[in-house]
Amino acid sequence: MSSHEPFKFALRYYKNKHYADIREGLTRNYFNSMSYVDKVLEEFISFVKKDIGNTYIFIWGDHSPAIGGSYLFKKLQSQAVPLFIIT
């Protein structure tokens, strides 16, 4: 849930000072939350690669953030979501 709106959950346990000067709260909290997710994923992937090995890791998103990212294509709503496959 750290990467979900209202992007305030991570503030309870993580703050990245690099985003402190962003005035708009939702944007600041979004960047802070994604920074936290990146940090945790880096730690997890490093652990798996070092201590477990021979593993496939799939990371995907199920929807775009509501702050932008969905768009109209031929009158259909589309969303850009990530899929990372790490071997």
Secondary structure as UniProt FT lines:
FT   TURN            2..3
FT   TURN            5..6
FT   HELIX           9..12
FT   HELIX           17..19
FT   TURN            20..21
FT   HELIX           25..47
FT   HELIX           48..52
FT   STRAND          57..60
FT   TURN            66..67
FT   STRAND          70..73
FT   TURN            74..75
FT   STRAND          76..79
FT   STRAND          83..86
//
